[in-house]
Amino acid sequence: MNGANHSSGNIIRLLQSASANAALYESGHLQVVRLGNQLFEELSALLEACGELSLIVVENELIIDGRPQEYSLFINRFTALLKARGVEYLKFQKGITRQEVATLVEFLSGAAGESGEIASTGHLRFGYLKVAAGGPPSDSKGGERCAAEVLKELSLKELDRFTEIYRAVQRRQKLKVSGIADVVSGFVDLFRQEGAPLLILAALRDSDEYTFTHSANVCILNLAQAMALGIEGQQLKDIGVAAMLHDIGKLFVPEEIINKNGKLTDEEFDLIRQHPVRGARYLMDIPGVPRMAAICAYEHHAKFNLAGYPKLPPSWRLNLCSHLTMVSDFFDATRTRRSYREPLELDQITTMMLDMSGTELHPVLTRNFFQMLSDLKTPS
């Protein structure tokens, strides 16, 4: 993994340097040709080993193959370069040609002028994150399907398996990660069969199913958000597994507190606030659990501005998966009937989440979430 990170860093440096030189000199200049050849050779070697390389810009953050990058001057400059050229999603695939690399360098250099455009090719893909420019969608009910349809397609085995996994955790036994991964794979396969990442949200039928239903919904919403960002493969599945396990720390909180009617006492709320730490500690001790799952369990109540819990230092950088989960978690929790309150209407939830955008929730991901709901509407 470190080798791949190092190689992708070299690719970014070379791409930035080649583009800068192409902006200064003619295309046939020795320096431009040398950097272009070096970029092509290193990129080809990386793709030969990894198959593909994806770069995504979310606000001012660069995500490489699903992993947010630590801040650095060259990463910041490269992110600004992509944004200046209107590129928010860039994927390189094995088999890329010298001409495709040269065309990309010319485009990023601005040599084509302000009106310059570039189209995706066989091994080079461009995309744009769709962010709602106006208000929220007026209605997204057409994009939902009832729980019965979904659970029938995935079969009741997933529900039984998930329930047994969680009961084992409550008995302080080891988590069976393979079972969780199978549930996530079922959702991913269903999305692919439908031809698009539909929002297939389950409705709560029985209070005993709340843990499964909520976890499954957060998983579905996380997968849909991640797919909209162009995240695929193992990173996509890890995001799904993290969503299924984000609340596992609540299994260490007494059930009478979790399901209590009415307001919690300060002592009871303190126990609730401990569940991210307890969940993360538990997951860190389980072989095979993605590191992302432990991080997400720890961070999913931290809030975008770090004003949540557990208390984190001001310099803390939240994981992308944690940001996705905060959005999915809040949306599903507010639309679900619980013992202590009725579900909220979509317009209420939308208003609340947009008000929270930039403080409690990631602003770009929140707007993108509601745009995704709108885009995925299907006729009634």
N, C-alpha and C positions, 0 to 999 in steps of 0.2 A: 504494500500500500504506500509506504513512504517513497519507494522508487517511482511509482506512478505519479504521486504528488509532485516529486522533483521534476519528472519529465514534463508534466503538464505546465509547471512553472516555467520551464525552459521554452516551451512552445509559446506561451504568452509573451515572454520577454522578446523572443525572436519576431513574433508577429507584430508587436508594438514597434520594435526597432526597424523592421523591414518597411512598415507603413510610414514611419517618420522619414526614412530615407527616400522612399518613393515620392513623398510630398516635396522633397527638396531637389531631386535629380530626375533626369530622364529615365525611362524604363530600362534602357540598355546600359545604364551606368554600372561600372564594375561593382560598386558597393551594393547597389540594389540587387544585382544578379547574384552576388555572393550570399547575401542574407536570405534571398528567396530560395536559393538552392539548399542552404543549411536548414531553413524552416521546413522545406519539403521533405528532406531526408529524415530529420528528427520526428516530424509529424507522422511520416510513413512508418517509421520504426515503432512508435508508440501505438499506432492503430493496428499494426501487425500483431502486437502483443495483446492489446485490449479490445480491439474490434471497433470501438468508437470513443469519442470524447465529446461531452456536451458542456456548454457554458450557458448559464442563465443569469440575467441581471434582475434582481428584485430590489427596487428602490436604488440604494447605493451599494448593495451587497452583491458580490460575485459568487455564484455557486458552480462548482466544477464537479460533474458526475454526482450531483446530489449532495455535495459536501460544501457548506459555507466556508469561505476562505478567511483566514485571519487578515486583519488590516495591514497593509504595507503600501509604501509609496507607489511601487510599480503596479500593484493590483488596483489601487485607486485610480491611477492614470489610465489603465487599460479599461476599467469599468466606464470611466468618463468618455473614452474613445468610442466604445460600443454605443453608449447612450447618445452621443453626438451624431452618430450615423444612423440612429433609429433602430439599432439591433438589440433585442432583449433576449434572444434565444439563438444559439449557434451550435450546430452539431456537425462534427467531422466523422466520417465513416471510412472503414477500411477500403482501400482501392482508390483513394483520392488521387487526382492527377496533378502534374505540375501546373497545367493551365488553370485548374480550379483554384489552386493556391495563389497563383499570380493574379487572378481576377479578384480574389478576396483582398489581397494586399493593396491592389489599385483602388478598390472600393473604400477600404478603411483609410487610405491616404487622402481621400477627398479629391483625387485627380480627376474624377468624373464630374466634379462641380457640385453645387448645392442640390441640383435636381437628379444627381446620379442615383441609380437604383441597381439592385442586384437580385437575381432570381436564384432560388434553390436549384441545385443540380443533383446529379446522381449520388455524389458522396459528400455534399455540402448543403446543409439545411439551415434556413433562416426562419425566424419566427418573431412574433410580437405578443407580449403578454396583454390579454384583453382586459382592460380596466374600465369600469363603468364611468363614462364621462358625465352623465346626468344622475338622476335619482335612482332609487332601487327599482327592481322589477315590480310591476303591479301585482303579479300573481305567479307563483312557481308550483302550484299544486299539480299542474300537468306533468311535471318532471318527477313526481313521486309515484311509487307503486306500493301497494299495501304489503304488510309483513307476510301475509299468508302466501302471496305469490313468490316472494323472495325465498322464504324458508323452504317452500316446496321445491324450488329449483335447486337449492343447495342441499336439500334433504334434511330431515330432522336429526340426522346423525351429528351434524355440526353443533346443533344446540345441546344435544346430549353430551357430546365430547367436551364442549366448553364448560358445561355445568359441572361435569365430573372433575375437570382440571381445576376449577375454582374451589370445589369442595375439598380437593386434596390440599390446596394451598391453605384453606382454613384449618385443616388438620395438621398444618405445619409440615407437610410433605413437600418434596421437590416438585417444581413445576415441570410439566411435559411440554417443552417448547414446540416439538414437532406437531402437536395437536393444534396449537395456536397458529402455526405457520400454514397448516392445512386449511383452516378457516379462511385465512387471508387469501390463500391461493384460489379458494373457491370464489371469493368476491372478484378477484382479478380476472379469473377465467370467465365469469359471468359478464363482466364489462366487455371483454373482448368478443364474446359471442354476440352481444348486442351491437357491436361495431362502434360504440362510443362509451365513455365513462358516465353512464346515467347515474343520477342520484336516486338510489333505490333505498328509501328510508323505511325502516320497520316501525310499526305502531305498537305501543306497549299494550299487551293483552292481559298480563298477569303480573302482579307485583313481584313474584318470585323470579320472573324473567328480566327484571329491570337491569341487573348487572350485565347480562348477555346483550339485551336489546340496545342499551346505551353504548356499550363497548363496540358492538357491531356497527351501529350508526356512525360513531366517531371514526371507526375504521373506514367505512364507506366514504364518508365525507373527506377524510384525509387522502384516500386513494384518488378520489376525483380531483381534489385540489392539486395533488402531486402530478397527476397525469396532465392536467391543464398547464402545468409548468414544464412539461416535457421530461419529467423524471420517469425512468423505466428500470427494468431489471431488478437486481437485488436491492438497490436503494429503495425502489418502490415497495417491495415486499417488507423491508425493514420498517418503513414508515407505517405500513399497515399493522405489523406486529406490535410496534410501539403504541399505536392507537388502541389496540385490543388490550394492552397491559397498562395503559396510563393510570388507571385508577386502582391498580392491584393493592396499593397500600391501604385502601379502605377495608380490605379483608382483615386487617389487624385492628380495626376499630370496632367496638361492640355494636352488634346489629341494632340494638334498641336506640342507639344514638343516630345511626345512619337513617333509620326509618322513623325517627321521632316526629310526632305531630306537634307543631308549634315551634316556638323559638328555642334555640339551644342556650344553655347556660354558658358562662365564660369558660368553665372547666371543660364542658363538652365540646365547645368550639376549639379549645386548645388541642383536644385529642384529634379532632378533624384536621386541624392544621398540621399535624404530625404525619399525615398519611403520605405526602410526597417523599419525605425522607425515608420513611419505613419501607415504602414500595421500592425506592431506588436501591436501598441496602439489600433488600431481598433479591431483586433481579441481578445485582452485581455478583451474587454468590451462586447463580444458576448457570452451569455450562451451556453454551449454545445460544444464550439470549443476546440479541444484538446490543452493542453498547448504546446505540441510539435509544433503545427502549428504556434503559436505566436513566439516561439523561432526560428523556421526555417525562418519565414518571416523576423525576425530581423537579423539573422546571414548569410543568403545565399549569401551575397556579401562580407563577411569578409575575405575570402581566408584562406587557410590552415595555412599560416604564420602570419595571422592577419594583413596583410598589406592593406586590403581592407577597406570597409566602412560598418557600422559606425565604428569609432575608438574604439578599445577595449583594455583593459589593457593586458600586456604581459602574465599574469597568467590565462587569460580567457580560459576555456575549451569548445570548440565548440561541439554542440550536434551531434551525429552520423547522424541523419536525415539531418542536415545542410550540412555535408560532402557529403552525398549521393546526395543531391539536387544540390550542386555546380557542381558535375560531370555531372549529368543529364541535368542541365540547360545549361551549356556551350556546351555540345554535340548537344543538339537540337537547340539552338540559332544559332550556326554556320552552321548547315545543312539546315536551313530554309531561303527561299528568303524573304527579307524585302524591304521596299521602298528605303532604302539607300544603299543596297548591294546585290550581288548575293550569293547564297549558296556556301559553300566550298565543295571540294571533300573529301571523307572519309580519303584518305591518308594524306591530309593536316591537317584535324581535328585531326587525330591520332598523327601526329608529334607534333602539337601544345600542345595537352593535355599531352603527355608524357614529353615534355619539361617543362611543368608547374607542373608536378608531384613532390611533395616535397616542393613546394613553394606556388603556388596558389591552388593546388588540393591535396587531400590526396593521398600519393603515393601508398599504398596498394590497396585502393578502386579504384584508376584509373587503375592500372594494372589488377585488378580483373574485372573491367568493360569491358575492351577489350577482356579478356579471355572469359567472359560471351557472348559477341557478337560472338566470334568464336565458342563457344560450341553450341550456339543456331542457327547456320546456318542450313537451311533446303534445300533440293534439289530444284532446279529451276523447 
